[in-house]
Amino acid sequence: MSDRCLAGALGGLCGRDKDGRVILRAFAIWGLLLILAILNGGVRDLLITPKIGDPAGHIISTVSLCVLILLVSYFSIRWINPTGSLDPLIVGSFWVTLTVAFEFLAGHYVFGNSWQKLLADYNVMQGRIWILVLVADFTAPLWAAKVRLKHS
């Protein structure tokens, strides 16, 4: 495999995106989403949770992050420039993979959270709706492509 195609192969875009631009741009946008997610969590911890409590704070924070993911996808999809109908789903899959990897690896090894605490955010039966962020990560590029690229 050529070096030019390596980034594309990681995202399954090799052949259609030989120089890896789509996946590299998707990675750059995910970096922006990461910054927004960290800021969103900071706002939750500093302003929202102290006033209304942890469960409601997490719900508000999760919903607001999902909205941010949709907005960023909407405004960035033309720059990401998916070249086929499958590419937005590949971008979404890539974002989910990066998000889960960051959540667990950085959450545990950098921020020192226990695996139990990290897994608790996925417990819908306990009112945790973090899984919606992963749904937004996966579906937002497809939604944005359908809305923004249909008239291109």
Secondary structure, DSSP 4 states (H G I P E B T S, - for coil): --HHHHHHHHHT-TTTSTT-HHHHHHHHHHHHHHHHHHHHHHHIIIIIHHHH-HHHHHHHHHHHHHHHHHHHHHHHHHHH---SSSHHHHHHHHHHHHHHHIIIIIIIIIT---HHHHHHTT-GGGT--THHHHHHHHHHHHHHHHHHSTT-
